[in-house]
Structure formats: structure tokens, C-alpha cells
Amino acid sequence: MKKLIFVLPVFILAKNFSFCSSCHNGRKEVNLNSLKKSFIEKRLNELKHKKNTMAYIAKTLSKKDIKAIIQTYGK
């Protein structure tokens, strides 16, 4: 929970979404550049209805934000 309290404000302020790669292109999480853009978009929309760390982040994303993410990451 402490990590989430730090992560969420930083993520909201970092609208270039380079913050995503701090977890997702590291060793522990899925590399976003290996995923199809359509999958990333679908998954972010699904996560808005879950209850986990990524869901708290996904809930803050607008459609415009999701489009920016899939333009930055994915193939």
C-alpha cells in the first residue's frame, strides 16, 4: 500500500507515461513493448474494474491517456 501511495501521484503527474516502463520494462513485469497495442488498450480498460495496484492507476486514465500509452508502447 505504501508503494501505491507514492506511485499514484507520480503517475498522474507524469502524463508522458514514461513512468510505466519503471515497472513494465523491468525484470518483474511484462515488457509493454512486447505486447500488441490492441491488447494494451483492452487490458487497461478491463483493469478499471479490478481491485489491484494496476486498477488504481488504470482508473485515473482517460481515453486520451490510453491512446497516448498505446502510441508509446506496444507493437
Buried (B, 14 or more C-beta within 10 A) or exposed (E): EEEEEEBBEEBEEEEEBEBBBEBBBEEEEEEBEEBEBEEBBEEBEEBBEEEEBBBBBBEEBEEEBBEBBBEBBBE
